[in-house]
Amino acid sequence: MGRFKGKLVVISGPSGVGKTTIVREVLRRTGAEYSVSATTRPPRAGEVDGRDYRFVSEDAFRRMVAAGEMLEWAEVFSRLYGTPAGPVQEALAEGKTVILDIDVQGGLQVHRKMPGASYVLMTPPDEATLASRLKGRGSESPEVVAARLAQARKELDAARASGVYNHEVVNDNLEAAMRQVVAIVKQESTEQ
Ligand code: 5GP
């Protein structure tokens, strides 16, 4: 996909690290385009189909994979998530900067196809902070919180071991973290 004019920024990091908040604000500040993923998980309160995710059945998801329509896909917490390739390719062809908010398994798949993209790993300041943020959401049971913490540890280890993520942003202070990601996105957009 190297022929495209636009830039791709892949943002990964464990659940509870503040990715969604940061990505939303970074989109507002940079005008970059968000890649809307397909998922088989049900919508949460306030989520809008087509804006936050394309909420699809497992059958529909598997058909998209079989038809070669996914740039990458992965199973996360027993649900399927994937990036439809078409919209990403179109935006890049138009010279836009595209942001993907995907997990590390997905980030590594994208890297195989697009090694020149920018890879940002969002990390919590420490595990205790991540644990309290996950609990603070209030919507998850203790078992789910424990599973997400274990998954976070695995995900961070895998990301660091891969060497794919060329930027690491610690979400200690929300505004500072946002500014760092904005700077990365702007730098990507101006590099030729
Ligand atoms: P959530 O269900 O909390 O919205 O997302 C759970 C995890 O799935 C997050 O780490 C998020 O980055 C990841 N995710 C969302 N969309 C995709 C996707 O299209 N592909 C992959 N591989 N991961 C995704």
py3Dmol code that shows the C-alpha trace and the ligand (Angstrom):
import py3Dmol

protein = """\
ATOM      1  CA  MET A   1       0.000   0.000   0.000  1.00  0.00           C
ATOM      2  CA  GLY A   2       3.052   2.218  -0.231  1.00  0.00           C
ATOM      3  CA  ARG A   3       1.720   4.090  -3.258  1.00  0.00           C
ATOM      4  CA  PHE A   4      -0.826   6.023  -1.214  1.00  0.00           C
ATOM      5  CA  LYS A   5      -0.301   9.683  -0.499  1.00  0.00           C
ATOM      6  CA  GLY A   6      -1.870   9.751   2.965  1.00  0.00           C
ATOM      7  CA  LYS A   7      -0.422   8.686   6.282  1.00  0.00           C
ATOM      8  CA  LEU A   8      -1.534   5.945   8.587  1.00  0.00           C
ATOM      9  CA  VAL A   9      -1.229   6.188  12.369  1.00  0.00           C
ATOM     10  CA  VAL A  10      -1.943   3.032  14.365  1.00  0.00           C
ATOM     11  CA  ILE A  11      -2.758   3.579  18.045  1.00  0.00           C
ATOM     12  CA  SER A  12      -2.782   0.598  20.401  1.00  0.00           C
ATOM     13  CA  GLY A  13      -2.796   0.130  24.124  1.00  0.00           C
ATOM     14  CA  PRO A  14      -4.645  -1.811  26.769  1.00  0.00           C
ATOM     15  CA  SER A  15      -8.286  -1.357  27.592  1.00  0.00           C
ATOM     16  CA  GLY A  16      -8.646   1.368  30.242  1.00  0.00           C
ATOM     17  CA  VAL A  17      -5.599   3.336  29.173  1.00  0.00           C
ATOM     18  CA  GLY A  18      -7.723   6.217  27.893  1.00  0.00           C
ATOM     19  CA  LYS A  19      -7.303   5.543  24.183  1.00  0.00           C
ATOM     20  CA  THR A  20     -10.873   6.369  23.187  1.00  0.00           C
ATOM     21  CA  THR A  21     -10.828   9.770  24.925  1.00  0.00           C
ATOM     22  CA  ILE A  22      -7.435  10.633  23.498  1.00  0.00           C
ATOM     23  CA  VAL A  23      -8.219   9.482  19.966  1.00  0.00           C
ATOM     24  CA  ARG A  24     -11.481  11.439  19.908  1.00  0.00           C
ATOM     25  CA  GLU A  25      -9.733  14.668  20.910  1.00  0.00           C
ATOM     26  CA  VAL A  26      -6.791  14.049  18.569  1.00  0.00           C
ATOM     27  CA  LEU A  27      -9.233  13.684  15.653  1.00  0.00           C
ATOM     28  CA  ARG A  28     -10.817  17.002  16.594  1.00  0.00           C
ATOM     29  CA  ARG A  29      -7.469  18.772  16.837  1.00  0.00           C
ATOM     30  CA  THR A  30      -5.863  17.352  13.700  1.00  0.00           C
ATOM     31  CA  GLY A  31      -8.712  16.715  11.263  1.00  0.00           C
ATOM     32  CA  ALA A  32      -7.419  13.181  10.748  1.00  0.00           C
ATOM     33  CA  GLU A  33      -9.916  10.522   9.701  1.00  0.00           C
ATOM     34  CA  TYR A  34     -11.017   7.719  12.040  1.00  0.00           C
ATOM     35  CA  SER A  35     -11.159   4.178  10.743  1.00  0.00           C
ATOM     36  CA  VAL A  36     -14.456   2.718  11.980  1.00  0.00           C
ATOM     37  CA  SER A  37     -13.925  -0.929  12.901  1.00  0.00           C
ATOM     38  CA  ALA A  38     -16.401  -3.746  12.514  1.00  0.00           C
ATOM     39  CA  THR A  39     -17.136  -5.712  15.667  1.00  0.00           C
ATOM     40  CA  THR A  40     -19.347  -8.536  16.863  1.00  0.00           C
ATOM     41  CA  ARG A  41     -19.653  -7.072  20.353  1.00  0.00           C
ATOM     42  CA  PRO A  42     -22.931  -5.354  21.240  1.00  0.00           C
ATOM     43  CA  PRO A  43     -23.003  -1.548  21.386  1.00  0.00           C
ATOM     44  CA  ARG A  44     -22.444   0.161  24.743  1.00  0.00           C
ATOM     45  CA  ALA A  45     -24.732   2.961  25.898  1.00  0.00           C
ATOM     46  CA  GLY A  46     -24.177   6.017  23.733  1.00  0.00           C
ATOM     47  CA  GLU A  47     -22.354   4.200  20.953  1.00  0.00           C
ATOM     48  CA  VAL A  48     -23.646   4.814  17.454  1.00  0.00           C
ATOM     49  CA  ASP A  49     -23.528   2.241  14.653  1.00  0.00           C
ATOM     50  CA  GLY A  50     -21.343   3.496  11.811  1.00  0.00           C
ATOM     51  CA  ARG A  51     -19.668   6.137  13.961  1.00  0.00           C
ATOM     52  CA  ASP A  52     -18.084   4.215  16.845  1.00  0.00           C
ATOM     53  CA  TYR A  53     -18.189   0.785  15.240  1.00  0.00           C
ATOM     54  CA  ARG A  54     -20.033  -1.113  12.585  1.00  0.00           C
ATOM     55  CA  PHE A  55     -21.905  -3.564  14.794  1.00  0.00           C
ATOM     56  CA  VAL A  56     -22.252  -6.789  12.829  1.00  0.00           C
ATOM     57  CA  SER A  57     -23.214 -10.417  13.415  1.00  0.00           C
ATOM     58  CA  GLU A  58     -20.508 -13.053  13.602  1.00  0.00           C
ATOM     59  CA  ASP A  59     -21.707 -14.426  10.241  1.00  0.00           C
ATOM     60  CA  ALA A  60     -21.422 -11.038   8.593  1.00  0.00           C
ATOM     61  CA  PHE A  61     -17.976 -10.512  10.124  1.00  0.00           C
ATOM     62  CA  ARG A  62     -16.727 -13.902   8.903  1.00  0.00           C
ATOM     63  CA  ARG A  63     -18.060 -13.165   5.426  1.00  0.00           C
ATOM     64  CA  MET A  64     -16.079  -9.910   5.343  1.00  0.00           C
ATOM     65  CA  VAL A  65     -12.926 -11.790   6.362  1.00  0.00           C
ATOM     66  CA  ALA A  66     -13.521 -14.513   3.744  1.00  0.00           C
ATOM     67  CA  ALA A  67     -14.061 -11.871   1.067  1.00  0.00           C
ATOM     68  CA  GLY A  68     -10.680 -10.352   1.915  1.00  0.00           C
ATOM     69  CA  GLU A  69     -12.274  -7.097   3.051  1.00  0.00           C
ATOM     70  CA  MET A  70     -10.328  -6.754   6.316  1.00  0.00           C
ATOM     71  CA  LEU A  71      -6.988  -4.994   6.545  1.00  0.00           C
ATOM     72  CA  GLU A  72      -6.549  -6.883   9.817  1.00  0.00           C
ATOM     73  CA  TRP A  73      -8.754  -8.567  12.369  1.00  0.00           C
ATOM     74  CA  ALA A  74      -8.432 -10.160  15.788  1.00  0.00           C
ATOM     75  CA  GLU A  75     -10.349 -11.733  18.623  1.00  0.00           C
ATOM     76  CA  VAL A  76     -10.394  -9.512  21.716  1.00  0.00           C
ATOM     77  CA  PHE A  77     -12.194 -10.620  24.899  1.00  0.00           C
ATOM     78  CA  SER A  78     -14.039 -13.334  22.903  1.00  0.00           C
ATOM     79  CA  ARG A  79     -15.376 -10.841  20.356  1.00  0.00           C
ATOM     80  CA  LEU A  80     -14.193 -10.209  16.820  1.00  0.00           C
ATOM     81  CA  TYR A  81     -12.855  -6.817  15.758  1.00  0.00           C
ATOM     82  CA  GLY A  82     -11.548  -5.841  12.350  1.00  0.00           C
ATOM     83  CA  THR A  83     -10.560  -2.912  10.177  1.00  0.00           C
ATOM     84  CA  PRO A  84     -12.428  -2.767   6.844  1.00  0.00           C
ATOM     85  CA  ALA A  85      -9.708  -2.064   4.267  1.00  0.00           C
ATOM     86  CA  GLY A  86     -11.800  -0.123   1.735  1.00  0.00           C
ATOM     87  CA  PRO A  87     -12.398   3.112   3.679  1.00  0.00           C
ATOM     88  CA  VAL A  88      -8.751   3.200   4.823  1.00  0.00           C
ATOM     89  CA  GLN A  89      -7.473   2.799   1.266  1.00  0.00           C
ATOM     90  CA  GLU A  90      -9.828   5.473  -0.046  1.00  0.00           C
ATOM     91  CA  ALA A  91      -8.844   8.007   2.622  1.00  0.00           C
ATOM     92  CA  LEU A  92      -5.140   7.336   2.082  1.00  0.00           C
ATOM     93  CA  ALA A  93      -5.578   7.679  -1.680  1.00  0.00           C
ATOM     94  CA  GLU A  94      -7.116  11.102  -1.034  1.00  0.00           C
ATOM     95  CA  GLY A  95      -4.026  12.081   0.934  1.00  0.00           C
ATOM     96  CA  LYS A  96      -5.744  12.006   4.316  1.00  0.00           C
ATOM     97  CA  THR A  97      -4.207  10.962   7.601  1.00  0.00           C
ATOM     98  CA  VAL A  98      -6.038   7.942   8.975  1.00  0.00           C
ATOM     99  CA  ILE A  99      -6.060   6.823  12.602  1.00  0.00           C
ATOM    100  CA  LEU A 100      -6.640   3.213  13.587  1.00  0.00           C
ATOM    101  CA  ASP A 101      -7.512   2.422  17.225  1.00  0.00           C
ATOM    102  CA  ILE A 102      -6.806  -1.297  17.285  1.00  0.00           C
ATOM    103  CA  ASP A 103      -5.228  -3.832  19.607  1.00  0.00           C
ATOM    104  CA  VAL A 104      -1.618  -4.985  19.387  1.00  0.00           C
ATOM    105  CA  GLN A 105      -2.442  -8.201  17.487  1.00  0.00           C
ATOM    106  CA  GLY A 106      -4.055  -6.009  14.837  1.00  0.00           C
ATOM    107  CA  GLY A 107      -1.218  -3.487  14.878  1.00  0.00           C
ATOM    108  CA  LEU A 108       1.302  -6.219  14.138  1.00  0.00           C
ATOM    109  CA  GLN A 109      -0.788  -7.443  11.189  1.00  0.00           C
ATOM    110  CA  VAL A 110      -0.999  -3.931   9.755  1.00  0.00           C
ATOM    111  CA  HIS A 111       2.760  -3.558  10.165  1.00  0.00           C
ATOM    112  CA  ARG A 112       3.344  -6.564   7.884  1.00  0.00           C
ATOM    113  CA  LYS A 113       1.395  -4.804   5.127  1.00  0.00           C
ATOM    114  CA  MET A 114       2.361  -1.206   5.899  1.00  0.00           C
ATOM    115  CA  PRO A 115       5.683  -1.074   7.710  1.00  0.00           C
ATOM    116  CA  GLY A 116       6.058   2.627   6.942  1.00  0.00           C
ATOM    117  CA  ALA A 117       3.060   3.656   9.040  1.00  0.00           C
ATOM    118  CA  SER A 118       3.433   5.179  12.489  1.00  0.00           C
ATOM    119  CA  TYR A 119       2.796   2.938  15.486  1.00  0.00           C
ATOM    120  CA  VAL A 120       1.854   4.507  18.818  1.00  0.00           C
ATOM    121  CA  LEU A 121       1.639   2.482  22.024  1.00  0.00           C
ATOM    122  CA  MET A 122      -0.414   4.123  24.770  1.00  0.00           C
ATOM    123  CA  THR A 123       0.599   2.937  28.213  1.00  0.00           C
ATOM    124  CA  PRO A 124      -0.687   3.504  31.755  1.00  0.00           C
ATOM    125  CA  PRO A 125       1.720   5.147  34.230  1.00  0.00           C
ATOM    126  CA  ASP A 126       1.664   1.913  36.245  1.00  0.00           C
ATOM    127  CA  GLU A 127      -0.469  -1.140  36.816  1.00  0.00           C
ATOM    128  CA  ALA A 128      -2.220   0.214  39.927  1.00  0.00           C
ATOM    129  CA  THR A 129      -3.471   3.204  37.931  1.00  0.00           C
ATOM    130  CA  LEU A 130      -4.740   0.950  35.177  1.00  0.00           C
ATOM    131  CA  ALA A 131      -6.499  -1.293  37.721  1.00  0.00           C
ATOM    132  CA  SER A 132      -8.265   1.642  39.343  1.00  0.00           C
ATOM    133  CA  ARG A 133      -9.308   3.061  35.958  1.00  0.00           C
ATOM    134  CA  LEU A 134     -10.763  -0.291  34.932  1.00  0.00           C
ATOM    135  CA  LYS A 135     -12.651  -0.571  38.240  1.00  0.00           C
ATOM    136  CA  GLY A 136     -13.736   3.055  38.015  1.00  0.00           C
ATOM    137  CA  ARG A 137     -15.689   2.345  34.861  1.00  0.00           C
ATOM    138  CA  GLY A 138     -18.054   0.473  37.128  1.00  0.00           C
ATOM    139  CA  SER A 139     -19.537  -1.405  34.218  1.00  0.00           C
ATOM    140  CA  GLU A 140     -17.337  -4.479  34.528  1.00  0.00           C
ATOM    141  CA  SER A 141     -17.388  -7.320  37.048  1.00  0.00           C
ATOM    142  CA  PRO A 142     -14.238  -8.083  39.144  1.00  0.00           C
ATOM    143  CA  GLU A 143     -13.583 -11.099  36.900  1.00  0.00           C
ATOM    144  CA  VAL A 144     -13.671  -8.914  33.803  1.00  0.00           C
ATOM    145  CA  VAL A 145     -11.361  -6.349  35.429  1.00  0.00           C
ATOM    146  CA  ALA A 146      -8.885  -9.114  36.329  1.00  0.00           C
ATOM    147  CA  ALA A 147      -9.028 -10.530  32.800  1.00  0.00           C
ATOM    148  CA  ARG A 148      -8.443  -7.079  31.305  1.00  0.00           C
ATOM    149  CA  LEU A 149      -5.438  -6.483  33.569  1.00  0.00           C
ATOM    150  CA  ALA A 150      -3.874  -9.795  32.586  1.00  0.00           C
ATOM    151  CA  GLN A 151      -4.586  -9.011  28.939  1.00  0.00           C
ATOM    152  CA  ALA A 152      -3.028  -5.544  29.372  1.00  0.00           C
ATOM    153  CA  ARG A 153       0.185  -7.038  30.700  1.00  0.00           C
ATOM    154  CA  LYS A 154       0.370  -9.493  27.786  1.00  0.00           C
ATOM    155  CA  GLU A 155      -0.427  -6.806  25.251  1.00  0.00           C
ATOM    156  CA  LEU A 156       2.221  -4.376  26.505  1.00  0.00           C
ATOM    157  CA  ASP A 157       4.860  -7.118  26.622  1.00  0.00           C
ATOM    158  CA  ALA A 158       4.013  -8.278  23.091  1.00  0.00           C
ATOM    159  CA  ALA A 159       4.044  -4.718  21.730  1.00  0.00           C
ATOM    160  CA  ARG A 160       7.413  -3.908  23.246  1.00  0.00           C
ATOM    161  CA  ALA A 161       8.956  -7.231  22.228  1.00  0.00           C
ATOM    162  CA  SER A 162       7.812  -6.753  18.607  1.00  0.00           C
ATOM    163  CA  GLY A 163       9.756  -3.544  18.061  1.00  0.00           C
ATOM    164  CA  VAL A 164       6.899  -2.377  15.815  1.00  0.00           C
ATOM    165  CA  TYR A 165       5.731   0.502  18.014  1.00  0.00           C
ATOM    166  CA  ASN A 166       8.020   3.432  17.334  1.00  0.00           C
ATOM    167  CA  HIS A 167       6.245   5.803  19.754  1.00  0.00           C
ATOM    168  CA  GLU A 168       5.274   5.182  23.360  1.00  0.00           C
ATOM    169  CA  VAL A 169       2.975   7.671  25.081  1.00  0.00           C
ATOM    170  CA  VAL A 170       2.357   7.353  28.816  1.00  0.00           C
ATOM    171  CA  ASN A 171      -1.120   8.534  29.789  1.00  0.00           C
ATOM    172  CA  ASP A 172      -0.162  10.063  33.099  1.00  0.00           C
ATOM    173  CA  ASN A 173      -1.693  13.441  32.356  1.00  0.00           C
ATOM    174  CA  LEU A 174      -4.492  13.462  29.787  1.00  0.00           C
ATOM    175  CA  GLU A 175      -3.684  16.822  28.192  1.00  0.00           C
ATOM    176  CA  ALA A 176       0.035  16.023  27.940  1.00  0.00           C
ATOM    177  CA  ALA A 177      -0.712  12.632  26.391  1.00  0.00           C
ATOM    178  CA  MET A 178      -3.099  14.234  23.876  1.00  0.00           C
ATOM    179  CA  ARG A 179      -0.495  16.790  22.875  1.00  0.00           C
ATOM    180  CA  GLN A 180       2.086  14.085  22.292  1.00  0.00           C
ATOM    181  CA  VAL A 181      -0.249  12.115  20.066  1.00  0.00           C
ATOM    182  CA  VAL A 182      -1.290  15.285  18.197  1.00  0.00           C
ATOM    183  CA  ALA A 183       2.400  16.032  17.579  1.00  0.00           C
ATOM    184  CA  ILE A 184       2.980  12.521  16.227  1.00  0.00           C
ATOM    185  CA  VAL A 185      -0.044  12.754  13.925  1.00  0.00           C
ATOM    186  CA  LYS A 186       0.972  16.201  12.653  1.00  0.00           C
ATOM    187  CA  GLN A 187       4.529  15.072  12.086  1.00  0.00           C
ATOM    188  CA  GLU A 188       3.226  12.103  10.093  1.00  0.00           C
ATOM    189  CA  SER A 189       0.986  14.343   8.017  1.00  0.00           C
ATOM    190  CA  THR A 190       3.787  16.669   6.956  1.00  0.00           C
ATOM    191  CA  GLU A 191       6.497  14.075   6.275  1.00  0.00           C
ATOM    192  CA  GLN A 192       6.779  13.044   2.631  1.00  0.00           C
TER     193      GLN A 192
END
"""
ligand_1 = """\
24
5GP
P -13.727 -1.957 23.057
O -14.610 -3.149 23.003
O -13.386 -1.545 24.465
O -14.235 -0.812 22.225
O -12.340 -2.372 22.376
C -11.614 -3.462 22.883
C -10.257 -3.513 22.182
O -10.421 -3.834 20.787
C -9.477 -2.206 22.213
O -8.136 -2.502 22.560
C -9.530 -1.714 20.785
O -8.384 -0.959 20.439
C -9.578 -3.013 20.030
N -10.104 -2.842 18.678
C -11.098 -2.009 18.268
N -11.284 -2.109 16.950
C -10.380 -3.009 16.499
C -10.068 -3.529 15.202
O -10.646 -3.171 14.181
N -9.081 -4.448 15.146
C -8.400 -4.866 16.239
N -7.419 -5.755 16.058
N -8.655 -4.397 17.471
C -9.643 -3.485 17.601
"""
view = py3Dmol.view(width=600, height=400)
view.addModel(protein, "pdb")
view.setStyle({"model": 0}, {"cartoon": {"style": "trace"}})
view.addModel(ligand_1, "xyz")
view.setStyle({"model": 1}, {"stick": {}})
view.zoomTo()
view.show()
